[in-house]
Amino acid sequence: MAKLKKSWREKLQDSRDMPKVVEVTPEMSQWWGTGTVVIPVPLEVDGIMKSVPTGRLITINQIREILAKRHNATFG
């Protein structure tokens, strides 16, 4: 029996065991440094993007910064 693909809405609603804050692995530290990283719930990221006023811009780095502050992580 073939596995059905999840729709975008189903993926957005799937929070699994998130959000979680984890220690940076040695592989990750080569790119990001040391500390902790937050793995957010998809709906949380969606909410941040939806809060941006029409005609304004938010960068991925700004989203990461917001998430890190919310979850007391080094970065997002």
N, C-alpha and C positions, 0 to 999 in steps of 0.2 A: 504494500500500500504506500503510495507516494505521500510525502509530507507536504502539507499545504503551507505556503509562505504566509508569514504574518503581514497584515496590512500596516501601513504607516501609523495609523491610529492605535493599533494593537501594540506596536513597538513603543510608541510614545507613552502608553499607559503601563508598560512593563517596568516596575521598579525593582524587581528581584530583591536583592538584599542591600539595596542602595538607599540613601547615600552612605558612602563609607570613606573613611580617611585611612590611608595605608602608608607605610614607610616606603620611601623611594628605594627601588632595587639598585644594585650595583650597575646594571645595564642602563637603567634610566638616568642614573647620576651623571653619566658621561654627557648627556644632553642638558639635563635640568638642574644638576647640583644635588644637594642633600636636603633631607627634611621629610615632609609628608606631602601627599597629594590627595585631593578629594576626587572621588568618582561620583558624580552627581546623578540624581534621578533625571531621566529625559524631560519630564514635565517641568522640572525646575529650570533647566536651560531654556525650554520653550517659554516659560513665564518671563524670564529675563529679556528674551528677544521681543516678546509681545509688549513689554513695558516701554520700549523705545518709541518715542513719539514719531509720527509719520514725518518723513523728510529728514530725520536724524540718522546718525550712523553709530553703531557700536561694533567694536572689533572683537575678534576672538580673544585677544589678550585682555581686553576689558571684562569680558564674560568670565574668563579664568580668574581674574583678580577678585571679582564679586563673589564667585563661588568659594575661593580660598578664604576670604574674610568671613563669610557666613559660617564656614565649617572649621575655622581655626586651623587651617592647613597652610603649609608653606606656599603651595601653589595649586592651581586647579588644572 
